[in-house]
Amino acid sequence: MKPMIVKSPYFPCDVDGTLTVRPEDPGFDPNKQVPVWDVVTKSWIKTQINLNTVRLLNEKSHQGYFIHVWTQGGAAWGEAVVNAAGIRGIVDLISEKPKGYMDDMPCEKWMGEKILITQDIRYKL
């Protein structure tokens, strides 16, 4: 298998609590939940999509970024949430969340700042 060569800026995004809004998160609204199919439990799980994250991912995609969505819930859960959020067309890669990384420098030295726009904040919507 040939390695994937990414020739554009890279933008990773987590699923649970970032692309989705958890009940304990600011801005959670049970009336805005959507059903997402969970392949593990073989049932529908209701979750709220963070529209601010969707907006930012669309912006980054439009700017030419490679969009990588990851989650501790596994790639199948990530794909289900991406589909429910309606952003399949802009996501380049869906995977399980990395368990670590190898680098001579700590990620704080080279990775950009953490971005989280909670659902209770009005962001270009």
HELIX and SHEET records of a PDB file:
HELIX    1   1 VAL A   15  LEU A   19  3                                   5    
HELIX    2   2 PRO A   30  LYS A   32  5                                   3    
HELIX    3   3 LEU A   51  HIS A   62  1                                  12    
HELIX    4   4 ALA A   75  ALA A   85  1                                  11    
HELIX    5   5 ARG A   88  ILE A   90  5                                   3    
HELIX    6   6 CYS A  107  TRP A  110  1                                   4    
SHEET    1   A 3 TYR A  10  ASP A  14  0                                        
SHEET    2   A 3 PHE A  66  THR A  71  1                                        
SHEET    3   A 3 LEU A  93  GLU A  96  1                                        
SHEET    1   B 3 THR A  20  VAL A  21  0                                        
SHEET    2   B 3 SER A  43  ILE A  49 -1                                        
SHEET    3   B 3 GLN A  33  ASP A  38 -1                                        
END                                                                             
